[in-house]
Amino acid sequence: MRIALDSSVLIAAHISRAGVCAELLEDLLLHHELVTSEFILEELGRKLLDIPVLGTAVGGECALLVSVDRDLLDMQRINEIPIIRPGEYWRRTTEGR
């Protein structure tokens, strides 16, 4: 099967090599054909600049990653860590105080 992956799946596979995206990518490369495009590769290149931020959140076992970076927010989550705007942080963390 020919399968395309969004750049955020490729990034997640790179950051957390034991996660579902890494396993998916490995299976795809072993049993299928990865289809990519110039657009996906350019997007991946831009997002690679975000890897240290994502790696910090994953390595630090964070509950949230708060950002205003559009590329990060578009990912919505890395592993099980939600990527949210500052306003959402306030809503989530001040309820019930």
N, CA, C and O atoms as a GROMACS GRO file, in nm:
protein
  388
    1MET      N    1   0.083  -0.117   0.000
    1MET     CA    2   0.000   0.000   0.000
    1MET      C    3   0.088   0.124   0.000
    1MET      O    4   0.193   0.126   0.064
    2ARG      N    5   0.045   0.226  -0.070
    2ARG     CA    6   0.114   0.356  -0.069
    2ARG      C    7   0.044   0.443   0.035
    2ARG      O    8  -0.078   0.460   0.031
    3ILE      N    9   0.122   0.497   0.129
    3ILE     CA   10   0.065   0.572   0.240
    3ILE      C   11   0.142   0.701   0.261
    3ILE      O   12   0.265   0.703   0.257
    4ALA      N   13   0.069   0.810   0.281
    4ALA     CA   14   0.129   0.940   0.312
    4ALA      C   15   0.111   0.969   0.460
    4ALA      O   16   0.008   0.936   0.518
    5LEU      N   17   0.211   1.032   0.520
    5LEU     CA   18   0.204   1.072   0.660
    5LEU      C   19   0.219   1.223   0.669
    5LEU      O   20   0.300   1.283   0.598
    6ASP      N   21   0.141   1.284   0.756
    6ASP     CA   22   0.155   1.426   0.784
    6ASP      C   23   0.288   1.449   0.855
    6ASP      O   24   0.339   1.360   0.924
    7SER      N   25   0.343   1.568   0.839
    7SER     CA   26   0.473   1.597   0.902
    7SER      C   27   0.467   1.584   1.054
    7SER      O   28   0.569   1.550   1.115
    8SER      N   29   0.353   1.609   1.116
    8SER     CA   30   0.346   1.597   1.261
    8SER      C   31   0.361   1.452   1.306
    8SER      O   32   0.412   1.427   1.415
    9VAL      N   33   0.316   1.356   1.225
    9VAL     CA   34   0.336   1.215   1.257
    9VAL      C   35   0.485   1.180   1.247
    9VAL      O   36   0.537   1.108   1.331
   10LEU      N   37   0.551   1.231   1.146
   10LEU     CA   38   0.695   1.207   1.130
   10LEU      C   39   0.775   1.266   1.245
   10LEU      O   40   0.870   1.205   1.294
   11ILE      N   41   0.736   1.386   1.288
   11ILE     CA   42   0.804   1.450   1.401
   11ILE      C   43   0.782   1.368   1.528
   11ILE      O   44   0.877   1.342   1.603
   12ALA      N   45   0.657   1.328   1.553
   12ALA     CA   46   0.627   1.249   1.673
   12ALA      C   47   0.704   1.118   1.672
   12ALA      O   48   0.751   1.072   1.777
   13ALA      N   49   0.718   1.057   1.556
   13ALA     CA   50   0.794   0.932   1.545
   13ALA      C   51   0.941   0.955   1.580
   13ALA      O   52   1.004   0.868   1.640
   14HIS      N   53   0.993   1.068   1.543
   14HIS     CA   54   1.134   1.100   1.569
   14HIS      C   55   1.157   1.130   1.717
   14HIS      O   56   1.259   1.090   1.773
   15ILE      N   57   1.064   1.200   1.779
   15ILE     CA   58   1.082   1.242   1.917
   15ILE      C   59   1.066   1.126   2.014
   15ILE      O   60   1.149   1.107   2.103
   16SER      N   61   0.960   1.050   1.997
   16SER     CA   62   0.932   0.941   2.090
   16SER      C   63   0.942   0.810   2.016
   16SER      O   64   0.843   0.762   1.960
   17ARG      N   65   1.057   0.753   2.015
   17ARG     CA   66   1.082   0.634   1.934
   17ARG      C   67   1.013   0.509   1.988
   17ARG      O   68   1.017   0.404   1.923
   18ALA      N   69   0.951   0.519   2.104
   18ALA     CA   70   0.876   0.405   2.158
   18ALA      C   71   0.726   0.428   2.147
   18ALA      O   72   0.648   0.346   2.195
   19GLY      N   73   0.685   0.538   2.084
   19GLY     CA   74   0.543   0.573   2.076
   19GLY      C   75   0.474   0.512   1.956
   19GLY      O   76   0.536   0.447   1.871
   20VAL      N   77   0.344   0.534   1.951
   20VAL     CA   78   0.262   0.477   1.844
   20VAL      C   79   0.305   0.529   1.707
   20VAL      O   80   0.302   0.454   1.609
   21CYS      N   81   0.344   0.655   1.696
   21CYS     CA   82   0.385   0.709   1.566
   21CYS      C   83   0.515   0.645   1.517
   21CYS      O   84   0.531   0.619   1.398
   22ALA      N   85   0.606   0.619   1.609
   22ALA     CA   86   0.731   0.552   1.571
   22ALA      C   87   0.703   0.410   1.524
   22ALA      O   88   0.761   0.364   1.425
   23GLU      N   89   0.615   0.341   1.595
   23GLU     CA   90   0.579   0.205   1.555
   23GLU      C   91   0.508   0.205   1.420
   23GLU      O   92   0.534   0.119   1.336
   24LEU      N   93   0.420   0.301   1.400
   24LEU     CA   94   0.350   0.314   1.273
   24LEU      C   95   0.449   0.337   1.158
   24LEU      O   96   0.441   0.270   1.055
   25LEU      N   97   0.542   0.430   1.178
   25LEU     CA   98   0.641   0.460   1.074
   25LEU      C   99   0.727   0.337   1.044
   25LEU      O  100   0.752   0.306   0.927
   26GLU      N  101   0.771   0.267   1.146
   26GLU     CA  102   0.852   0.147   1.125
   26GLU      C  103   0.774   0.042   1.044
   26GLU      O  104   0.827  -0.016   0.950
   27ASP      N  105   0.649   0.020   1.082
   27ASP     CA  106   0.566  -0.077   1.011
   27ASP      C  107   0.545  -0.034   0.866
   27ASP      O  108   0.553  -0.116   0.774
   28LEU      N  109   0.518   0.093   0.848
   28LEU     CA  110   0.497   0.145   0.713
   28LEU      C  111   0.622   0.123   0.627
   28LEU      O  112   0.612   0.078   0.513
   29LEU      N  113   0.738   0.156   0.681
   29LEU     CA  114   0.862   0.142   0.604
   29LEU      C  115   0.895  -0.004   0.573
   29LEU      O  116   0.956  -0.033   0.470
   30LEU      N  117   0.857  -0.095   0.663
   30LEU     CA  118   0.884  -0.236   0.641
   30LEU      C  119   0.786  -0.303   0.545
   30LEU      O  120   0.822  -0.395   0.472
   31HIS      N  121   0.662  -0.257   0.547
   31HIS     CA  122   0.557  -0.330   0.475
   31HIS      C  123   0.484  -0.251   0.366
   31HIS      O  124   0.405  -0.308   0.291
   32HIS      N  125   0.511  -0.123   0.357
   32HIS     CA  126   0.437  -0.040   0.263
   32HIS      C  127   0.532   0.060   0.197
   32HIS      O  128   0.654   0.053   0.216
   33GLU      N  129   0.476   0.149   0.121
   33GLU     CA  130   0.557   0.253   0.055
   33GLU      C  131   0.516   0.389   0.109
   33GLU      O  132   0.399   0.428   0.098
   34LEU      N  133   0.610   0.462   0.166
   34LEU     CA  134   0.585   0.597   0.216
   34LEU      C  135   0.582   0.693   0.098
   34LEU      O  136   0.676   0.699   0.019
   35VAL      N  137   0.476   0.768   0.088
   35VAL     CA  138   0.462   0.868  -0.018
   35VAL      C  139   0.474   1.005   0.047
   35VAL      O  140   0.408   1.034   0.147
   36THR      N  141   0.557   1.088  -0.010
   36THR     CA  142   0.576   1.222   0.045
   36THR      C  143   0.572   1.323  -0.070
   36THR      O  144   0.564   1.285  -0.186
   37SER      N  145   0.578   1.447  -0.036
   37SER     CA  146   0.575   1.553  -0.137
   37SER      C  147   0.670   1.664  -0.096
   37SER      O  148   0.717   1.667   0.018
   38GLU      N  149   0.697   1.753  -0.187
   38GLU     CA  150   0.782   1.867  -0.156
   38GLU      C  151   0.719   1.950  -0.045
   38GLU      O  152   0.789   1.999   0.044
   39PHE      N  153   0.586   1.967  -0.049
   39PHE     CA  154   0.517   2.043   0.054
   39PHE      C  155   0.536   1.980   0.192
   39PHE      O  156   0.569   2.050   0.287
   40ILE      N  157   0.516   1.849   0.203
   40ILE     CA  158   0.531   1.780   0.332
   40ILE      C  159   0.675   1.793   0.382
   40ILE      O  160   0.697   1.816   0.500
   41LEU      N  161   0.771   1.778   0.293
   41LEU     CA  162   0.912   1.789   0.333
   41LEU      C  163   0.948   1.931   0.377
   41LEU      O  164   1.024   1.948   0.471
   42GLU      N  165   0.893   2.032   0.310
   42GLU     CA  166   0.917   2.171   0.351
   42GLU      C  167   0.853   2.197   0.487
   42GLU      O  168   0.912   2.262   0.573
   43GLU      N  169   0.731   2.146   0.505
   43GLU     CA  170   0.662   2.161   0.633
   43GLU      C  171   0.741   2.091   0.743
   43GLU      O  172   0.755   2.143   0.853
   44LEU      N  173   0.792   1.973   0.713
   44LEU     CA  174   0.874   1.898   0.808
   44LEU      C  175   0.997   1.978   0.846
   44LEU      O  176   1.034   1.983   0.964
   45GLY      N  177   1.062   2.039   0.749
   45GLY     CA  178   1.180   2.121   0.776
   45GLY      C  179   1.151   2.235   0.871
   45GLY      O  180   1.231   2.264   0.960
   46ARG      N  181   1.036   2.301   0.852
   46ARG     CA  182   0.998   2.410   0.943
   46ARG      C  183   0.971   2.356   1.083
   46ARG      O  184   1.009   2.418   1.182
   47LYS      N  185   0.905   2.242   1.089
   47LYS     CA  186   0.868   2.187   1.219
   47LYS      C  187   0.988   2.128   1.293
   47LYS      O  188   0.986   2.116   1.415
   48LEU      N  189   1.093   2.091   1.219
   48LEU     CA  190   1.212   2.037   1.285
   48LEU      C  191   1.271   2.138   1.384
   48LEU      O  192   1.336   2.101   1.481
   49LEU      N  193   1.247   2.266   1.356
   49LEU     CA  194   1.295   2.369   1.448
   49LEU      C  195   1.225   2.360   1.583
   49LEU      O  196   1.276   2.410   1.683
   50ASP      N  197   1.108   2.296   1.586
   50ASP     CA  198   1.030   2.282   1.709
   50ASP      C  199   1.067   2.157   1.789
   50ASP      O  200   1.018   2.139   1.901
   51ILE      N  201   1.153   2.072   1.736
   51ILE     CA  202   1.185   1.946   1.803
   51ILE      C  203   1.239   1.966   1.945
   51ILE      O  204   1.197   1.893   2.034
   52PRO      N  205   1.329   2.062   1.970
   52PRO     CA  206   1.376   2.079   2.108
   52PRO      C  207   1.262   2.112   2.206
   52PRO      O  208   1.263   2.068   2.320
   53VAL      N  209   1.164   2.189   2.160
   53VAL     CA  210   1.050   2.224   2.246
   53VAL      C  211   0.968   2.098   2.272
   53VAL      O  212   0.931   2.071   2.387
   54LEU      N  213   0.938   2.024   2.168
   54LEU     CA  214   0.859   1.902   2.183
   54LEU      C  215   0.933   1.799   2.268
   54LEU      O  216   0.874   1.734   2.354
   55GLY      N  217   1.062   1.786   2.245
   55GLY     CA  218   1.143   1.692   2.322
   55GLY      C  219   1.148   1.727   2.470
   55GLY      O  220   1.150   1.638   2.555
   56THR      N  221   1.150   1.856   2.500
   56THR     CA  222   1.147   1.900   2.640
   56THR      C  223   1.017   1.858   2.707
   56THR      O  224   1.018   1.808   2.820
   57ALA      N  225   0.906   1.878   2.638
   57ALA     CA  226   0.776   1.840   2.694
   57ALA      C  227   0.766   1.689   2.714
   57ALA      O  228   0.719   1.643   2.818
   58VAL      N  229   0.811   1.612   2.615
   58VAL     CA  230   0.804   1.466   2.625
   58VAL      C  231   0.901   1.416   2.732
   58VAL      O  232   0.863   1.338   2.820
   59GLY      N  233   1.026   1.459   2.725
   59GLY     CA  234   1.127   1.414   2.821
   59GLY      C  235   1.095   1.455   2.964
   59GLY      O  236   1.128   1.383   3.058
   60GLY      N  237   1.031   1.569   2.978
   60GLY     CA  238   0.994   1.618   3.111
   60GLY      C  239   0.863   1.559   3.160
   60GLY      O  240   0.815   1.595   3.268
   61GLU      N  241   0.804   1.469   3.080
   61GLU     CA  242   0.677   1.404   3.115
   61GLU      C  243   0.573   1.507   3.156
   61GLU      O  244   0.504   1.492   3.256
   62CYS      N  245   0.562   1.613   3.075
   62CYS     CA  246   0.471   1.724   3.104
   62CYS      C  247   0.325   1.685   3.084
   62CYS      O  248   0.293   1.598   3.003
   63ALA      N  249   0.238   1.750   3.157
   63ALA     CA  250   0.094   1.731   3.142
   63ALA      C  251   0.041   1.819   3.029
   63ALA      O  252  -0.059   1.784   2.966
   64LEU      N  253   0.106   1.933   3.004
   64LEU     CA  254   0.064   2.027   2.900
   64LEU      C  255   0.186   2.090   2.836
   64LEU      O  256   0.292   2.102   2.898
   65LEU      N  257   0.170   2.131   2.710
   65LEU     CA  258   0.267   2.216   2.642
   65LEU      C  259   0.189   2.340   2.600
   65LEU      O  260   0.096   2.331   2.520
   66VAL      N  261   0.227   2.455   2.653
   66VAL     CA  262   0.158   2.580   2.625
   66VAL      C  263   0.240   2.657   2.521
   66VAL      O  264   0.360   2.675   2.536
   67SER      N  265   0.170   2.701   2.415
   67SER     CA  266   0.241   2.767   2.305
   67SER      C  267   0.149   2.862   2.231
   67SER      O  268   0.026   2.851   2.238
   68VAL      N  269   0.209   2.956   2.160
   68VAL     CA  270   0.136   3.039   2.064
   68VAL      C  271   0.188   3.012   1.922
   68VAL      O  272   0.145   3.076   1.826
   69ASP      N  273   0.280   2.917   1.910
   69ASP     CA  274   0.336   2.880   1.780
   69ASP      C  275   0.233   2.801   1.699
   69ASP      O  276   0.188   2.695   1.743
   70ARG      N  277   0.196   2.852   1.583
   70ARG     CA  278   0.091   2.792   1.501
   70ARG      C  279   0.125   2.648   1.463
   70ARG      O  280   0.037   2.561   1.465
   71ASP      N  281   0.250   2.620   1.428
   71ASP     CA  282   0.288   2.484   1.390
   71ASP      C  283   0.268   2.386   1.505
   71ASP      O  284   0.219   2.275   1.486
   72LEU      N  285   0.306   2.428   1.625
   72LEU     CA  286   0.286   2.341   1.741
   72LEU      C  287   0.138   2.324   1.771
   72LEU      O  288   0.092   2.212   1.796
   73LEU      N  289   0.064   2.433   1.769
   73LEU     CA  290  -0.079   2.425   1.799
   73LEU      C  291  -0.153   2.338   1.698
   73LEU      O  292  -0.247   2.268   1.734
   74ASP      N  293  -0.111   2.342   1.573
   74ASP     CA  294  -0.174   2.258   1.470
   74ASP      C  295  -0.154   2.110   1.498
   74ASP      O  296  -0.237   2.028   1.458
   75MET      N  297  -0.046   2.075   1.567
   75MET     CA  298  -0.022   1.935   1.601
   75MET      C  299  -0.125   1.886   1.704
   75MET      O  300  -0.157   1.767   1.706
   76GLN      N  301  -0.175   1.974   1.787
   76GLN     CA  302  -0.273   1.948   1.892
   76GLN      C  303  -0.218   1.867   2.009
   76GLN      O  304  -0.258   1.892   2.123
   77ARG      N  305  -0.130   1.774   1.984
   77ARG     CA  306  -0.069   1.696   2.093
   77ARG      C  307   0.058   1.630   2.044
   77ARG      O  308   0.076   1.608   1.924
   78ILE      N  309   0.144   1.599   2.138
   78ILE     CA  310   0.262   1.519   2.112
   78ILE      C  311   0.257   1.406   2.212
   78ILE      O  312   0.254   1.429   2.333
   79ASN      N  313   0.256   1.284   2.163
   79ASN     CA  314   0.228   1.168   2.247
   79ASN      C  315   0.092   1.193   2.312
   79ASN      O  316  -0.006   1.214   2.240
   80GLU      N  317   0.084   1.191   2.441
   80GLU     CA  318  -0.043   1.217   2.510
   80GLU      C  319  -0.048   1.357   2.569
   80GLU      O  320  -0.137   1.388   2.648
   81ILE      N  321   0.047   1.442   2.532
   81ILE     CA  322   0.055   1.576   2.589
   81ILE      C  323  -0.020   1.676   2.500
   81ILE      O  324   0.020   1.698   2.386
   82PRO      N  325  -0.128   1.735   2.552
   82PRO     CA  326  -0.200   1.836   2.473
   82PRO      C  327  -0.113   1.960   2.453
   82PRO      O  328  -0.041   2.003   2.543
   83ILE      N  329  -0.122   2.017   2.333
   83ILE     CA  330  -0.054   2.143   2.302
   83ILE      C  331  -0.164   2.248   2.295
   83ILE      O  332  -0.252   2.242   2.209
   84ILE      N  333  -0.158   2.344   2.387
   84ILE     CA  334  -0.268   2.438   2.404
   84ILE      C  335  -0.220   2.582   2.405
   84ILE      O  336  -0.101   2.610   2.423
   85ARG      N  337  -0.314   2.674   2.386
   85ARG     CA  338  -0.287   2.818   2.394
   85ARG      C  339  -0.285   2.862   2.540
   85ARG      O  340  -0.338   2.792   2.627
   86PRO      N  341  -0.223   2.977   2.568
   86PRO     CA  342  -0.220   3.027   2.706
   86PRO      C  343  -0.360   3.042   2.768
   86PRO      O  344  -0.378   3.012   2.886
   87GLY      N  345  -0.457   3.089   2.691
   87GLY     CA  346  -0.592   3.104   2.744
   87GLY      C  347  -0.651   2.971   2.790
   87GLY      O  348  -0.720   2.965   2.891
   88GLU      N  349  -0.622   2.865   2.714
   88GLU     CA  350  -0.670   2.732   2.752
   88GLU      C  351  -0.600   2.686   2.880
   88GLU      O  352  -0.661   2.617   2.963
   89TYR      N  353  -0.475   2.723   2.895
   89TYR     CA  354  -0.404   2.690   3.020
   89TYR      C  355  -0.481   2.747   3.139
   89TYR      O  356  -0.507   2.676   3.237
   90TRP      N  357  -0.518   2.876   3.130
   90TRP     CA  358  -0.590   2.939   3.241
   90TRP      C  359  -0.722   2.870   3.269
   90TRP      O  360  -0.759   2.851   3.385
   91ARG      N  361  -0.794   2.832   3.164
   91ARG     CA  362  -0.921   2.761   3.183
   91ARG      C  363  -0.901   2.626   3.251
   91ARG      O  364  -0.976   2.589   3.341
   92ARG      N  365  -0.799   2.554   3.209
   92ARG     CA  366  -0.776   2.420   3.264
   92ARG      C  367  -0.721   2.420   3.406
   92ARG      O  368  -0.753   2.333   3.486
   93THR      N  369  -0.638   2.519   3.435
   93THR     CA  370  -0.568   2.514   3.564
   93THR      C  371  -0.633   2.594   3.674
   93THR      O  372  -0.596   2.579   3.790
   94THR      N  373  -0.729   2.679   3.644
   94THR     CA  374  -0.790   2.760   3.749
   94THR      C  375  -0.930   2.711   3.786
   94THR      O  376  -0.988   2.760   3.883
   95GLU      N  377  -0.986   2.617   3.711
   95GLU     CA  378  -1.117   2.564   3.745
   95GLU      C  379  -1.110   2.496   3.880
   95GLU      O  380  -1.020   2.415   3.906
   96GLY      N  381  -1.203   2.528   3.965
   96GLY     CA  382  -1.212   2.461   4.094
   96GLY      C  383  -1.110   2.505   4.197
   96GLY      O  384  -1.096   2.441   4.301
   97ARG      N  385  -1.040   2.612   4.170
   97ARG     CA  386  -0.943   2.661   4.272
   97ARG      C  387  -1.016   2.721   4.388
   97ARG      O  388  -0.953   2.768   4.483
   0.00000   0.00000   0.00000
